[in-house]
């Protein structure tokens, strides 16, 4: 159960370290209003994008040829208007890990042909 949550010098490590060094100030809590997930499959030029809110979620569909990859990006939109790239902190997991390999940082590499589902989670929002 325990163990390392992230590697030293990784983006999450640097954020936590900087917060501690600055005296661990308590900030006004932001509320996540939406996640925007986008991806572009190589070698295609079009980009697919979807938005997830508490009330609505649409699947992000991409056509991927065998041997290619897809880079997913996850952006969080907060109630104070701030929009941040949260790809390093989002949890991505394939429903069938034998069919799709999910690398750290949101890179997907399909191993098998077919329709694949990848879950994307950040804070309280989840999309497939």
LOSE-657156 format. One record per residue (C-alpha): residue number from 1; chain; x, y, z. Coordinates in nm, 4 decimals. Example, Ala and Ser with C-alpha at 12.3 -4.5 7.8 and 13.67 -1.06 7.14 Angstrom:
BEGIN
[rec 1,"A",[1.2300,-0.4500,0.7800]] [rec 2,"A",[1.3670,-0.1060,0.7140]] 
***
This chain:
BEGIN
[rec 1,"A",[0.0000,0.0000,0.0000]] [rec 2,"A",[0.2657,0.2514,0.0913]] [rec 3,"A",[0.5696,0.3423,-0.1079]] [rec 4,"A",[0.6622,0.6317,-0.3295]] [rec 5,"A",[0.3799,0.8378,-0.4774]] [rec 6,"A",[0.6118,1.0152,-0.7202]] [rec 7,"A",[0.9787,1.0380,-0.8073]] [rec 8,"A",[1.2092,1.3045,-0.6617]] [rec 9,"A",[1.2412,1.6002,-0.9005]] [rec 10,"A",[0.9163,1.5056,-1.0797]] [rec 11,"A",[0.6544,1.7801,-1.1376]] [rec 12,"A",[0.4383,1.6683,-0.8394]] [rec 13,"A",[0.7480,1.6570,-0.6169]] [rec 14,"A",[0.8483,2.0120,-0.7162]] [rec 15,"A",[0.4968,2.1483,-0.6514]] [rec 16,"A",[0.4794,1.9888,-0.3057]] [rec 17,"A",[0.8363,2.0927,-0.2221]] [rec 18,"A",[0.7715,2.4542,-0.3251]] [rec 19,"A",[0.4532,2.4626,-0.1142]] [rec 20,"A",[0.6402,2.3331,0.1937]] [rec 21,"A",[0.9343,2.5727,0.1411]] [rec 22,"A",[0.6904,2.8660,0.1205]] [rec 23,"A",[0.5535,2.7769,0.4642]] [rec 24,"A",[0.2662,2.5531,0.3497]] [rec 25,"A",[0.0203,2.8432,0.3248]] [rec 26,"A",[-0.3473,2.7612,0.3349]] [rec 27,"A",[-0.5068,2.8857,0.0161]] [rec 28,"A",[-0.8714,2.9383,-0.0679]] [rec 29,"A",[-0.9960,2.6104,-0.2031]] [rec 30,"A",[-1.0763,2.6112,-0.5713]] [rec 31,"A",[-1.3630,2.4065,-0.7021]] [rec 32,"A",[-1.3073,2.2030,-1.0147]] [rec 33,"A",[-1.5826,2.2896,-1.2627]] [rec 34,"A",[-1.4734,2.0973,-1.5700]] [rec 35,"A",[-1.2018,1.8900,-1.7291]] [rec 36,"A",[-1.1079,1.9274,-2.0933]] [rec 37,"A",[-0.9452,1.6226,-2.2449]] [rec 38,"A",[-0.7813,1.6454,-2.5840]] [rec 39,"A",[-0.5726,1.4149,-2.7930]] [rec 40,"A",[-0.4194,1.3848,-3.1337]] [rec 41,"A",[-0.3502,1.0502,-3.2927]] [rec 42,"A",[-0.0437,1.0161,-3.5110]] [rec 43,"A",[-0.0314,1.0425,-3.8142]] [rec 44,"A",[-0.3676,1.2215,-3.8348]] [rec 45,"A",[-0.3797,1.6003,-3.8220]] [rec 46,"A",[-0.7158,1.6497,-3.6500]] [rec 47,"A",[-0.7405,1.6898,-3.2755]] [rec 48,"A",[-1.0288,1.5514,-3.0721]] [rec 49,"A",[-1.1522,1.7346,-2.7621]] [rec 50,"A",[-1.4215,1.6781,-2.5013]] [rec 51,"A",[-1.5346,1.8546,-2.1836]] [rec 52,"A",[-1.6471,1.6865,-1.8627]] [rec 53,"A",[-1.8543,1.8583,-1.5952]] [rec 54,"A",[-2.0481,1.7352,-1.2923]] [rec 55,"A",[-2.3556,1.7048,-1.5130]] [rec 56,"A",[-2.2220,1.5973,-1.8509]] [rec 57,"A",[-1.9550,1.3789,-2.0034]] [rec 58,"A",[-1.8924,1.2893,-2.3660]] [rec 59,"A",[-1.6470,1.0267,-2.4820]] [rec 60,"A",[-1.3341,1.1345,-2.6637]] [rec 61,"A",[-1.3056,0.9225,-2.9775]] [rec 62,"A",[-0.9824,0.8921,-3.1740]] [rec 63,"A",[-0.8896,0.6691,-3.4665]] [rec 64,"A",[-0.5480,0.5185,-3.4073]] [rec 65,"A",[-0.3550,0.2984,-3.6481]] [rec 66,"A",[-0.1560,0.0039,-3.5068]] [rec 67,"A",[0.1955,0.1018,-3.4105]] [rec 68,"A",[0.1083,0.4676,-3.3527]] [rec 69,"A",[0.0412,0.6574,-3.0312]] [rec 70,"A",[-0.1889,0.9209,-2.8856]] [rec 71,"A",[-0.0829,1.2002,-2.6506]] [rec 72,"A",[-0.3692,1.2966,-2.4194]] [rec 73,"A",[-0.3783,1.6352,-2.2462]] [rec 74,"A",[-0.6001,1.7092,-1.9463]] [rec 75,"A",[-0.6869,2.0683,-1.8532]] [rec 76,"A",[-0.8747,2.1646,-1.5374]] [rec 77,"A",[-1.1090,2.4641,-1.5280]] [rec 78,"A",[-1.1707,2.6027,-1.1791]] [rec 79,"A",[-1.4473,2.8219,-1.0363]] [rec 80,"A",[-1.2138,3.1229,-1.0091]] [rec 81,"A",[-1.1459,3.1219,-1.3840]] [rec 82,"A",[-0.8051,2.9558,-1.3620]] [rec 83,"A",[-0.7309,2.6959,-1.6292]] [rec 84,"A",[-0.4364,2.4590,-1.5725]] [rec 85,"A",[-0.2725,2.1691,-1.7513]] [rec 86,"A",[-0.3141,1.8837,-1.5021]] [rec 87,"A",[-0.1936,1.6028,-1.7281]] [rec 88,"A",[0.0917,1.5093,-1.4883]] [rec 89,"A",[-0.1582,1.4742,-1.2009]] [rec 90,"A",[-0.4449,1.3084,-1.3855]] [rec 91,"A",[-0.4804,0.9332,-1.3424]] [rec 92,"A",[-0.5147,0.7502,-1.6736]] [rec 93,"A",[-0.5869,0.3791,-1.6780]] [rec 94,"A",[-0.6879,0.1402,-1.9538]] [rec 95,"A",[-0.9814,-0.0905,-1.8885]] [rec 96,"A",[-0.7798,-0.3558,-2.0734]] [rec 97,"A",[-0.4098,-0.2904,-2.0037]] [rec 98,"A",[-0.3132,-0.5785,-2.2339]] [rec 99,"A",[-0.4737,-0.3910,-2.5262]] [rec 100,"A",[-0.3576,-0.0342,-2.4519]] [rec 101,"A",[-0.0397,0.0696,-2.2736]] [rec 102,"A",[-0.0748,0.3979,-2.0827]] [rec 103,"A",[0.2558,0.5733,-2.0211]] [rec 104,"A",[0.3163,0.8337,-1.7546]] [rec 105,"A",[0.2330,1.1760,-1.8923]] [rec 106,"A",[-0.0705,1.0636,-2.0923]] [rec 107,"A",[0.0868,0.8816,-2.3862]] [rec 108,"A",[-0.1297,0.5911,-2.5079]] [rec 109,"A",[0.0107,0.3074,-2.7181]] [rec 110,"A",[-0.2487,0.0599,-2.8476]] [rec 111,"A",[-0.1204,-0.2987,-2.8530]] [rec 112,"A",[-0.4259,-0.4615,-3.0089]] [rec 113,"A",[-0.6714,-0.3516,-3.2787]] [rec 114,"A",[-1.0243,-0.2703,-3.1652]] [rec 115,"A",[-1.2247,-0.0294,-2.9523]] [rec 116,"A",[-1.0443,0.0609,-2.6290]] [rec 117,"A",[-1.1538,0.2519,-2.3205]] [rec 118,"A",[-0.9203,0.4634,-2.1088]] [rec 119,"A",[-1.0423,0.6186,-1.7827]] [rec 120,"A",[-0.9275,0.9706,-1.6994]] [rec 121,"A",[-0.9573,1.0904,-1.3388]] [rec 122,"A",[-0.8656,1.4155,-1.1708]] [rec 123,"A",[-0.9968,1.5163,-0.8289]] [rec 124,"A",[-1.3670,1.4205,-0.8239]] [rec 125,"A",[-1.4237,1.3907,-1.2008]] [rec 126,"A",[-1.3942,1.0746,-1.4072]] [rec 127,"A",[-1.4425,1.0180,-1.7789]] [rec 128,"A",[-1.4008,0.7213,-2.0108]] 
***
